[in-house]
Amino acid sequence: MTTYTVLLGVLPSGSEWIIIAVIVLLLFGGKKIPELMKGLGKGIKSFKDGVNEAKEEIHKAKDDLDKPASTDK
């Protein structure tokens, strides 16, 4: 089985998303949801920034290893 097929079996379908949305609305209320989404967006942005920084560090380290060592006498 491919990863895509496995994910389709795990992810909620259309009606399940509606039930999840209603439960979230009941738990947090209508006024709190925009604040939660804003925080979630900031968290995702921060995570992406961290991943990009890690990629840059890995590329810098790889470039340092790839360039020939200078022989100073």
Secondary structure, DSSP 4 states (H G I P E B T S, - for coil): --HHHHHHHHS--HHHHHHHHHHHHHHH-TTTHHHHHHHHHHHHHHHHHHHHHHHHHHHHHHHHHHSPPP---
